[in-house]
Amino acid sequence: MSTNQTGKVLVTGGTGFLGAYILKNLVEKGCEVRATRRSSKLPFFIPAAILEKVEWVEAEVLDVVSLEEAMEGVSAVIHAAAIVSFDQKDRKRMYQVNVEGTANVVNCAIESGVTRMIHVSSVAALGRTTKAGMVTEERKWEENSSNTHYAISKHHAEMHVYRGFAEGLEGVVINPSTILGYGDWHQSSCAIFRNAYKGFAWYTRGINGFVGVEDVAEATVQLLESGLNQKRFIVNADNWLFQKLFNTIADNFGKQRPAREATRAMGELAWRLEGIKAMVTGSKPLLTRETAKVAQSQTSFDNSALLAALPGFSFTPLETVIANSCEKYKAALGRGEITL
């Protein structure tokens, strides 16, 4: 199956970081694309010529009527709409959008006769443990204190998708690791670049998986084109120390490398101080209890299943992803498209 044969493709969350790059990939492959958005603001980090070829519809995953209208005449759905947050203030909304919203997308897809769905989940939905180790697609979810509320919401979202598969919907689930690239650095994982540019002084010895946003978009579209069904795939380029990530970004920005190790005890103190600062200023905390916990975790993710399923696919080295992203951020700062 090719994207040109799937008919019109609907992308939920088309103005989000990954959603926007998925749209770019689909448009460049000549696909007929529709995307949902909740506001008139379009992603500045995607060329306007690409966005003009997208059929935009006002729809929310919590509004079933708008979703049904968005799926009219659609053959395939890429469900990328989600809230990624580790802030307690966002928790209720995150569960609604990620869990109830996914249930709505699955139900509407089945009722609308959509033939194929790609659900964008997260490696977080596979669960974390405090012990170092390699996570594969076979990992069974375990309830434990290492899991963030974001992870729990994505796990429950997946349950609705697998229920949809059992009811006849075809498709796959993808589990990207932390996504890196050029986007709005006031949001999502793009904030890592902003913090590094501003001279973030701390590092941890935690290990995590990272992947370039354009690689995730390419893998998503290739899986859409494939005949693979009722499977999940980890999408992860490499497993790096957080220290290595911060050093590489700092070097590309010409900034000083983080020089202070944030131990587990320091992290406990730091997120509490950040919480107080956020309460006083009304801003979002840079560090929360959950992100401090993730930064100390030593979790690696195995990408071999995806590489075996898509023989023509390969990951861009993280060094290249970071270098290209830093150049784009510096240029955007120079043009005034982004601010500190």
N, C-alpha and C positions, 0 to 999 in steps of 0.2 A: 504494500500500500504506500503511495506517495502522497505528500500534502496536496498536490494538485488534484488527486483523486478523492480526497476526503471532503471536498466541498468547502463551504465556509467554516472557518475556525473561530470560535469565540474564546477570547482570553479574559478571564476575570482578573481584576487588579492590574489593568493595563498601564496605569500611571505609576505603579510601584517600581522599585529598583529592578528586580528580576523581570517582572511583567513587561516592562518597557523594552528590555533587551530581547525578550521572546518575540515581541511584536516586530522589532527590527529584523530579527532572523527570518521570521515568516514572510515579511514583506519582501525582503531581499531574495527569497526563494520563489517569489511570484505568487504567493498564496492570497486568497481572498480572506481578509481578516476583519473581524468585529471585536471591539474591546469595551469593557465597562469602565466607567469613571464616575467619581462622586462629585467632582468639581470641574470648573472650566480650565483649571491649571494643568498644562501638559508638561511632561518631563523635559527640562531644558537640555539634558545631557544626550538626547537622541536627536539626530538631524530632523529639521522641520519637514524636509522632503519625504522622509519616511512616515512621519506622523500624519501627513496629509493623505496618505493612501489607506489609512485605517478608518473604518466606519465606527465612529464613537457613539455609544449609547449611555444615557444616564441610568444607572442601575446599582442597587446595593444587594449584597448577598442576604441581608436580613429582610429584604422586601421581595416576597415571592412573586408578586404580580410583575414587578420590573424585571425579575430574572426570567420569567416565562416569556415576556416580550423580547428580551435579549436573545433568547434561544430559538426564536422563530426562524426556520430555514437554515439552522446550523447543523452541521454533521458531526463536528468534534468540538470538545471543550478542553481548554487548558486552564485548570483552576489554580491561579496564582495569588488570589486575593487572601490576605491574612494580616494579622497584627503581630509584629514581633516587638515585645516589650518585656522588660524585667522590673518595671516600675509598678509598685502595688496599686497606684492610682488607676492604672490602665487595665487592671486584672479582669474586672467584670466585663468590660467591653471586649477584651481579648477573647475570653471564653465564648461570648456570644458570637463574634465574627468567625472565629476559628472552628468552633464546634457546630453551633446552630447554622451558621452560614454555609458550612460544607455540607451539612445534611440537606439544606435547601437546594444547593447546587446539584447534588446527586439525585434528589427526588425530581427536580425539574428536568434534568437531563434524561432520566428514564421516561418521564411523561411526554417529553418533547420528541422522543425518538432519536436522540443523539446516539450515534453508533460507537463513539470512542471518547475516552476521557483520560487525560493525564493530570494526576493530582500532585501538586508541588507540596511536599511535606518538608521534613527536616531530619537531619541525623539526631536531633534532640528527641524525636519521637521513638528512637530505638532505646533511649534511656542511657544514663550515665551511672558509673559506680565510682567509689573513692579509690579503688585499686587501678593501677595502670593496666592497659590491655588493648587488644585490637578488636574492634566491633565489626561484625559482618551483618549481612541481611538476615541471617538466621537468628540474630539476637532476639530473645524474648523479653518483652517489657516486664520490668520489675518495679513495684512501688517501693521507693526509698527516698531518703532526704536529699539525695544528690540531684534529683530531677527538679528542674525549674517548673514554674506554672506554665510557661510557654511550652515546654516539652510535654506536659500533661495535656494541654489543649490540643497539640498537634497529634498526640497519640489517640485521643478520643475522636478527632477529626478523621483519622485513618480508619477507625472502626466503621464510620458511616460509609466511607469509600468501599471498603471490603464488603459491606452489606450490599452496596450497589452492584458490585461485581457478582455477588451471589444471586442478585435479582436480574442478571442478564446484561448489565452494562459492561462493555469491554474497555480495557485500558491497563495502565500501570501507575505505580506510585514511585516518585523520585524523592530521595532523601539527600539534599545537598548539605555539605558542611558549611562553615562560615564563608559567606560569599564576599569576594573582594573585587573592586573595580571602581570606575568613575561614575559617580552619581551625585545625589544631594548629600553632602557630607554633614548635614545637620540631622540626618535620619539613618536608621538601620545600621548595618555594619560599616557603612561608609564613614561613620563617625570616627572609626579607628584612624583614618587618614587625617582628619581634622585635629584630633588630639595629638597625633605625632607631629603635625605641622606646628602646633602651638607649643611644642617642647615638653611633652609628657615625660615626667622624670622617673616613673616607676616601671619595673618589669617583674614578671613572675617566672617560675620554672615549670609552669603548666605546659601541657602539650595538647594541641587541638588540630583538627583538620581544616584546611582552607582550599578554596577553589575560585577561579576567575568567573565573573558573571557571564561573560560571553561563552565560556565553555558549558556552563549550566544551560544556557539558552539553546546552544547547539545540541546538547544531549537530549534536551526536552523535545526538540523538533524531530530529531532522528528517531526517538522512541515513539513519537506520534506516527511517524511514517512506517514504523515496524509493525509486524504482526504479533508482537509479544503481548501477552495477556495475563492479567492477574498475577503480576510479579512486582517486586520492588527493587530499586537500584540505588545504592549509595553513589553519590556524585561528589567525589573528593579528589583533588589533584595531588595533595601531599599532606603529611603530618609534620608540623613544625612546633618547636618551642615558641611560646609567646614572645620570649626574649628575642629570638631570631627574627620574628615578624616585625617587632617594633624597631629593631636595629636596621633592618632592610628598608623600611619605609623612611626612617630618619635619614639614612644615608642618601636616599634618592631625593629627599627634600633639602639636603644640605644642612640638616639640623643635628643637634647634639643627641647622641644615643642615650636612652634611659640608663641611669647609672645607679639607681637605688633598687635593691631587691625588695619587693613587697612580699614578706612572709605571710603565712596564714594568719598569724596573730595581728600583723599590721593591717591585713585586709579586713579583719573583723572591726578594727578601730576605724579604718578609712571609710567603710560604707556607712558607719554610724555618723561620722562627721559630715559626709556628703548628704545624708538624709536631713540633718539639722540645717545645713546650708540651703538645701532645696526648699525646706519649709520657710525659711526666712526670706529668700529671694523669689520664691514662686517658680523657680526654674526646675527642669528635670535633672535628677542627680546623675553625675557622670558614672558613678559606681553604686551598685546596690548590693544587698546581701547575696542575691542570686548570681550576679556577674562576678562578684569576688570569689564565689565558690567555683564557678566555671573556670576562672583564671588559674586556679590551683589544681584543677583536675588534669590527669594525664591520660587522655583518651585519644586513641588513634582509630582511623576508619579505613577499611579495606575497599579498594576500588576495582578489584579484579573481576567481579561479576559484570559490571558495566562494560569494561574493556573487552570481555569475552562476548558479550551480547551485541556490541557495536564494533565489529572488526576495523572499520575505517576511521574510528574516532580516536583522538589522542588529546591529552591535556596539555595546555600551555604551562610551561614552568612558572612557578609562583614569582620567581625573580623578574620574569618578563612582564607578568600581569602587574606587579607592583611598580616597575619602572614606567610602563606605559600609563598607568593610572596617575602616578605622581606628576608626570609631564602634563596631563590633561587638567589636573587640579591647579597646577601652577598657571597654566594658560587661562583657565576660567577665572582665577583670582585677578589676573592682569586685565581681563575684559570686564571685570566687575559682575560676572554672572553668579559668583558665590562670595560670601563674606565670612569673616572669622566670627 
